[in-house]
């Protein structure tokens, strides 16, 4: 997603509104975990805040996700706020800013890496297809959202199985 910054970088305190929507292959930028279903969109502003150009706005993307409970694929829309700084002056970069300011040369900036990075940071650690997803049966692997399984579910901690056997023995002795 290249943006031309010729006018922005040459005029002090100048800002330009942006509204972009382009197909982006996230894997080309080193983000194979981001499976974009539709165009990557950006709405916002780029402004000259010498010696930096500041990008502010929203990233809008629809991603293909896999549910962490039932392993079903689903689509989820993300709307993420972004604030990034760019500079073409090497002397403006200090060691402290190295991770906060991106360097560019020429009259164009590819903002796709910054947009994808902000999306990656907003991904849930365990995506769910829906909040009440019941997941898969740990015994037979049936999708519990589709139908209940016929497995007998006993929630027994294997570390306490000897204690359970002791209780059964004690109960049998009382019944005699």
SEVOFI-230731 format. One line per 5 residues: their letters; for each residue x, y, z of N, C-alpha, C, CB. Coordinates in steps of 0.001 Angstrom, whole numbers, plus 500000, padded with zeros to 6 digits. Atoms other than C-alpha are relative to their C-alpha. Glycine has a CB too. Layout:
// SEVOFI-230731
a	X:Y:Z:X:Y:Z:X:Y:Z:X:Y:Z | ...
END
This chain:
// SEVOFI-230731
xxxxx	500855:498831:500000:500000:500000:500000:500902:501234:500000:499027:499997:501229 | 499111:498852:500134:502194:502764:498698:499210:501298:500027:500812:499902:498707 | 500595:498662:500017:501328:506355:499473:501085:500997:499600:499378:500371:501399 | 499075:498974:500454:502968:509320:497785:499993:501125:501032:499616:500529:498573 | 499889:498999:498939:504268:511772:500397:500783:501238:499553:500665:499385:501222
xxxxx	499225:498869:500524:505921:514359:498121:499516:501322:500586:499912:500044:498469 | 500555:498731:499518:503589:517191:499129:500042:500089:501526:498560:500167:499509 | 500032:500014:498535:503323:516150:502788:501375:500302:500580:499500:498643:500514 | 498669:499818:499416:507069:515993:503418:500625:501353:499659:500914:498895:499533 | 499404:498719:500397:507799:519287:501632:499267:501211:500573:500026:500102:498497
xxxxx	500780:498884:499457:505130:521420:503370:499828:499814:501504:498613:500104:499299 | 500083:500073:498537:505386:522121:507112:498548:500045:500467:500797:501149:500642 | 501323:500065:499382:502309:521315:509209:498902:499603:499020:499664:501328:500616 | 500974:500422:501004:500584:519853:506136:499507:498594:500330:500616:500044:498573 | 500548:501334:499799:498271:516859:506432:499140:499615:498809:499182:499933:501304
xxxxx	500768:500511:501128:496528:514680:503915:499137:498842:500474:500933:499556:498842 | 500922:501072:499632:493464:512489:504391:500188:498832:499041:498524:500498:499982 | 499821:501215:500794:493759:508911:503183:498828:499056:500203:501316:499300:500368 | 500996:501057:499941:491179:506286:502362:500423:498983:498948:498523:500545:499753 | 499422:501006:500886:492752:503150:500904:499352:498647:500226:501510:499901:500209
xxxxx	500468:501391:499919:491542:499631:500143:500701:499245:498885:498417:499890:499875 | 499228:500754:500985:493888:497197:498431:500161:498557:500453:501380:500648:499774 | 499679:501383:499620:494470:493461:498276:501471:499930:500422:499711:499005:498815 | 498643:500127:499472:497545:492595:500337:500229:498537:500373:500226:500944:501238 | 499613:501346:499590:499297:489252:500692:500903:500149:501219:500725:499213:498832
xxxxx	499277:499788:498747:500384:489330:504332:501263:499147:500081:499094:499694:501183 | 498826:500878:499968:502820:486433:503831:501196:500648:499302:499675:498651:499339 | 498919:499296:500696:504851:488620:501441:500732:500968:500931:499443:500759:498791 | 499421:499057:499038:505485:490971:504375:500475:499299:501274:498980:501079:500355 | 499527:500748:498838:506378:488202:506837:498930:499719:501036:501110:500737:500644
xxxxx	501092:500271:499072:502943:487712:508409:499101:498884:499447:499174:501287:500258 | 500811:501079:500575:501747:484270:507205:498780:499629:500853:500859:498775:499805 | 501131:500323:499133:499410:483943:510204:498790:500894:499751:500416:500109:501445 | 501113:499119:500339:497256:486783:508860:499441:499600:498646:500444:501486:499993 | 500649:500410:501242:494902:485323:506267:498882:500986:499685:499448:498544:500104
xxxxx	500980:498978:500368:493121:488323:504756:498981:499419:499033:500695:501229:499375 | 501076:500489:500837:489741:487464:503256:499640:501027:498941:498781:499656:500844 | 500407:498897:500871:489126:490857:501655:501135:501020:499947:498672:500662:500504 | 499000:498934:500082:491012:494059:500874:500364:500530:501384:499485:501143:499123 | 499549:499312:498796:493094:495639:503631:499624:501462:499827:501555:499820:500242
xxxxx	500477:498619:500109:491595:499062:504346:500679:500881:501046:498465:500061:500165 | 499471:499003:499068:493018:502185:505942:499245:501298:499779:501542:500207:499809 | 500637:498680:500026:491209:505406:506804:500700:500853:501036:498450:499913:500281 | 499315:499157:499036:493127:508236:508376:500713:501172:499369:500973:499193:500771 | 499281:498783:500378:495636:511036:508027:501497:499730:500070:499610:501197:500921
xxxxx	498552:499932:499880:499334:511438:507297:500344:501476:500063:500738:499270:498802 | 499688:498583:499815:500814:514708:508540:501486:500211:500230:499208:500572:501170 | 498606:499615:499838:504142:516495:508567:500176:500567:501398:500436:501031:498914 | 499663:499555:498642:505376:516782:512154:501518:499919:500090:499282:499112:501133 | 498547:500044:500217:509003:517542:511284:500742:499623:501270:500504:501347:499490
xxxxx	499422:500654:501172:511279:515630:511299:499290:498704:499623:501452:499718:500244 | 500716:501248:500257:508676:512861:511189:498734:500247:499197:499657:499303:501312 | 501330:500028:500598:505630:512030:509097:499199:499035:500864:500028:499556:498459 | 500798:500825:499083:502911:510712:511389:498743:499506:499308:499631:500792:501270 | 501160:500664:500581:500257:508270:510259:499050:499641:501137:500417:498727:499181
xxxxx	501025:500280:498981:497044:508093:512335:498735:499535:499290:499711:501268:500893 | 501263:500427:500588:493851:506226:511611:499577:498621:500449:500095:500028:498515 | 500544:501311:499705:492060:502903:511509:500337:499024:498882:498488:500081:500204 | 499801:501113:500918:492968:499614:509890:498754:499133:500099:501314:499183:500334 | 501188:500846:500028:489971:497549:508819:500332:498782:499145:498745:500776:499438
xxxxx	499671:501229:500723:490440:493927:507818:499082:498873:500441:501475:499609:500225 | 500746:501216:499694:488493:490689:507623:500985:498849:499856:498736:499819:499054 | 499016:501083:499963:490605:487691:508607:499336:498642:500124:500967:500205:501152 | 500398:501396:499825:490177:483940:508299:500658:499512:501290:500418:499104:498754 | 499510:500487:498716:490527:482447:511796:499610:498533:500177:499442:500859:501163
xxxxx	500343:501377:499620:490473:478921:513255:499654:500002:501483:501183:498995:499691 | 500461:500031:498611:488481:478400:516446:500927:499115:500823:498537:499489:500089 | 499082:500749:499142:490718:477241:519284:499298:498866:500752:500664:500941:500994 | 500727:501074:499307:487963:475005:520730:499494:498915:499052:498829:500583:500763 | 500612:501007:500889:486246:473322:517768:500731:499858:498668:498550:500357:499737
xxxxx	499166:500036:501202:488833:473950:515002:499262:500375:498722:500583:498639:499843 | 500744:499545:501181:486179:475407:512663:500613:501298:499480:498492:500204:500336 | 499546:498752:500599:487237:478118:510234:498856:501001:500004:500524:499770:498561 | 501003:498941:500010:485408:481423:510510:500669:501312:499635:499286:500108:501370 | 499491:498678:500358:485798:485033:509383:499696:500970:501129:499381:500498:498664
xxxxx	500174:499022:498943:486277:487858:511848:500511:501349:499505:500738:499562:501296 | 499594:498658:500418:486425:491593:511179:500707:500701:501153:498776:500828:499526 | 499222:499244:499029:488979:493743:512978:500028:501456:499589:501432:499439:500125 | 499826:498555:500188:489016:497520:513347:501002:500427:501057:498621:500808:500122 | 498874:499739:499108:492329:498634:514840:500499:501420:499812:501136:498999:499752
xxxxx	499401:498664:500044:493636:502081:515716:501500:499870:499766:499716:500787:501313 | 498574:500037:500286:497131:502847:514423:500575:501405:500093:500268:499393:498608 | 499231:498749:499953:499692:505585:515081:501450:499613:499745:499828:500767:501395 | 498634:500342:500404:503045:505271:513300:500737:501265:499586:499997:498966:498841 | 499149:498880:500416:505942:507638:512640:501017:499500:498987:500715:500650:501224
xxxxx	499043:500306:501054:508171:507652:509557:500936:501191:499842:499278:499669:498654 | 499064:498921:500288:511269:509652:508678:500911:499584:498854:500830:500366:501257 | 499020:500253:501045:513640:509995:505746:501342:500639:500347:499493:500527:498656 | 498769:499375:499517:516323:511737:507804:500665:499053:500998:499709:501397:500656 | 499298:500975:499164:518804:509247:509215:500421:500623:501335:501233:499452:499258
xxxxx	499554:499346:498768:520047:511795:511775:498857:500206:501002:500637:501342:499670 | 501148:499853:499102:516512:512050:513220:499779:498754:500852:498742:500302:499197 | 500144:501248:499249:516745:508444:514396:501023:499928:501108:500139:498789:499077 | 499101:500222:498874:518212:507959:517831:499881:498530:500392:499662:500952:501214 | 500103:501421:499595:518936:504534:519384:498703:499692:500743:501185:499620:500884
xxxxx	501247:500231:499263:515851:504970:521592:498799:499912:499066:499776:501112:501022 | 501116:499967:500933:513585:505605:518582:500032:498875:498971:499978:501313:499296 | 499800:500981:501068:514854:502709:516478:498798:499073:499813:501232:499174:500290 | 501126:500919:500119:511805:500572:517231:498670:500731:499865:499957:499080:501196 | 501242:499250:500054:509246:503352:517125:499837:500792:498714:499920:500924:501165
xxxxx	500035:499194:501210:510137:505185:513904:500517:499162:498841:500835:501300:500165 | 499591:500741:501185:510318:503609:510458:500694:500949:499032:498785:499314:499324 | 499239:499194:500954:512813:504872:507906:499467:499737:498590:501530:499677:500087 | 500379:500147:501405:511814:505518:504282:500911:500874:499159:498505:500377:499773 | 499242:499156:500921:513554:506933:501243:499138:500230:498769:501378:499351:499616
xxxxx	500785:499667:501182:512157:508579:498159:498735:500760:500360:499646:498742:499236 | 501251:499255:499831:508673:509964:497792:498804:499113:500312:499714:500793:498763 | 501090:500910:499694:506634:506881:498668:500304:499195:501257:499741:499065:498821 | 499897:500833:498797:505983:504975:501875:499059:498821:499823:499655:500814:501307 | 500839:501196:499982:504725:501397:501959:499499:499834:501435:500793:498714:499503
xxxxx	500559:500058:498644:502385:501457:504951:499471:498611:500357:498884:501019:500142 | 500534:501343:499744:501329:497788:504629:500678:499312:501180:500152:499140:498763 | 499399:500668:498839:503960:496467:507112:499498:500545:501342:501503:500136:499939 | 500491:499399:498756:502795:498926:509790:498555:499588:500267:500109:501535:499937 | 501400:500383:499836:499128:498086:509172:499890:498533:500421:499217:500241:498693
xxxxx	500041:501424:499665:499770:494336:509301:500514:499737:501411:500818:499200:498994 | 499459:500161:498638:501858:494645:512472:498944:500376:501035:501273:500870:500194 | 501041:499592:499043:499030:496507:514212:498875:498977:500053:499434:501379:499626 | 501005:501071:500003:496579:493781:513137:500476:498794:500796:499671:499578:498565 | 499444:501154:499301:498851:491045:514420:499947:500185:501513:501438:499756:499556
xxxxx	500016:499731:498563:499044:492714:517826:498594:499929:500594:500598:501363:500275 | 501382:500045:499514:495236:492712:518067:499358:498616:499907:499167:500978:499228 | 500577:501338:500110:494719:489031:517274:499797:499386:501376:500895:499096:499145 | 500196:500685:498720:493179:487075:520141:500928:498786:500093:498519:499565:500169 | 499120:501154:499816:495429:484399:521628:499261:498696:499701:500559:499977:501432
xxxxx	500828:501178:500251:492593:481886:521437:498706:500454:499325:499700:499222:501330 | 501209:499545:500696:490090:482863:518738:498845:499013:500176:500291:500200:498509 | 501197:500830:499848:486539:481578:519207:499014:500339:498887:499345:500208:501401 | 500987:499785:501059:483969:481086:516452:498750:500678:500554:499628:498665:499333 | 501106:499327:499291:481334:482190:518979:500269:499865:501493:498585:499381:499614
xxxxx	499670:500010:498570:481410:482934:522712:499596:498718:500729:499342:501163:500668 | 500466:501208:499313:479474:479789:523677:500455:498710:499315:498490:500016:500091 | 499484:501194:500689:481537:477362:521566:500330:498923:501024:501260:500344:499148 | 499793:501113:499065:481554:473955:523292:501228:499171:499655:498779:499107:500021 | 498774:500680:500372:484558:472624:521393:499809:498556:499579:500946:500051:501124
xxxxx	499987:501406:500396:485462:469020:520669:500027:499107:501235:501212:499700:499093 | 499951:500975:498915:484937:465966:522873:501442:499511:500120:499008:498802:499746 | 498618:500444:499842:488332:465037:524356:500183:498494:499789:500493:500375:501369 | 499896:501449:500187:487525:461315:524008:499836:499586:498541:498960:499294:500847 | 500290:500473:501350:485957:460833:520578:500251:501049:498917:498577:499545:499926
xxxxx	499716:498943:500976:486659:464196:518899:498769:500572:499322:500918:499479:498959 | 501229:499480:500605:482998:464940:518070:499865:501494:500281:498763:499238:500532 | 500248:498569:499830:482068:468597:517552:498753:500155:500865:499827:500727:498611 | 501117:499892:499058:479864:469318:520590:499037:501122:499652:500524:500210:501392 | 500923:498979:500483:478343:472334:518815:498970:499391:499056:500767:501127:499296
xxxxx	500891:500649:500967:476785:469985:516233:499042:499025:500683:500820:499265:498938 | 500801:501020:499326:475574:467174:518501:500727:499525:501246:499706:498809:499055 | 499322:500563:498824:476248:465693:521934:500576:498635:499641:499022:499883:501212 | 499399:501315:500276:478519:462657:521938:499500:498987:501032:501565:500082:500022 | 500475:501054:499112:477820:459319:523613:501072:499534:500981:499512:498826:499186
xxxxx	498922:500363:499078:481045:459237:525625:499557:500210:501440:501268:500821:499707 | 500263:499836:498575:480860:458779:529379:501078:500929:500540:499988:498613:500763 | 499046:498993:499536:482475:461864:530844:500114:499953:501517:499577:501409:499536 | 499707:499979:498574:484022:461396:534256:501194:500921:500181:500283:498553:500569 | 498924:499041:499772:486070:464342:535347:500823:499556:501199:499438:501428:500218
xxxxx	499150:500539:498936:488682:462469:537348:501441:500369:499689:499836:498448:500137 | 498578:499693:500132:492169:463712:537879:500762:498713:500256:500450:501141:500989 | 499288:501279:499896:494431:460730:537271:500926:499958:501213:500805:499742:498731 | 499126:499957:498827:496667:461893:540100:499254:499616:501280:500607:501395:500150 | 500799:500325:498811:493797:461260:542526:499284:498656:499874:498978:501098:500254
xxxxx	500694:501268:500218:492741:457835:541194:500172:499036:501180:500508:499344:498721 | 499779:500867:498827:494289:456005:544181:499078:500414:501145:501484:500062:500459 | 500892:499504:498958:492284:458207:546535:498557:499599:499703:500115:501531:500127 | 501341:500419:500377:489109:457431:544580:499805:498507:500306:499746:500287:498503 | 500083:501432:499693:489836:453689:544899:499862:499773:501504:501241:499261:499464
xxxxx	500097:500102:498546:490299:454136:548662:498589:500329:500475:501013:500933:500671 | 501372:499635:499634:486907:455899:548943:499017:498892:499630:499594:501312:499315 | 500890:501092:500407:485221:453080:547018:500126:498830:500972:500324:499538:498558 | 499772:501094:499039:486783:450510:549346:499355:500331:501333:501513:499738:500193 | 500593:499589:498728:485680:452486:552414:498470:499934:499931:500459:501426:500370
xxxxx	501461:500047:500163:482107:452779:551065:499506:498557:499966:499573:500735:498710 | 500392:501428:500052:481959:449017:550358:500061:499388:501380:500911:499207:499034 | 499886:500528:498646:483102:448255:553916:498832:500457:500869:501323:500432:500629 | 501115:499482:499207:480322:450463:555366:498702:499317:499649:499860:501492:499806 | 501243:500617:500445:477628:448742:553307:499868:498556:500510:499924:500025:498474
x	500030:501402:499575:478515:445227:554585:499484:499855:501375:501351:499385:499917
END
